[in-house]
């Protein structure tokens, strides 16, 4: 089973994505987070196979968060 993380500031959208992912074969939502900062911290301590990232979030956009997460994998 592959671990997936959803990062979206709107709870309704996170819930919708969780429903779709849980029905997909081979993926399991292990984290559903509302901020880019939380996603970076989560990735420091956990291995994630797939991230669905909102690009327009307050405080830090999804592009910067993705860039930071990719730097962690070094």
Residue, then its C-alpha position, 0 to 999 in steps of 0.5 A: x500500500x502506498x502512502x499519500x498526503x493531502x495538503x489543502x486549506x479547505x476542509x471540504x476539499x480535503x474530505x472530497x480528495x480523501x474519499x477519492x483516494x481511499x477508493x483508488x487501488x493501492x493508496x492510503x491517505x496517511x495525512x490530511x493537512x491544512x498548511x504547507x508548514x505542516x506538510x514540510x514537518x510531516x515529511x521530515x519524519x515520514x515517507x510519503x509516496x504521493x502528495x496532492x498539494x494545493x498551490x494557493x494557500x495562505x502563508x506559503x504556497x504549494x510551489x514553495x512547499x513542494x520545493x522544500x519537501x523535495x530538498x528534504x529527500x536529499 
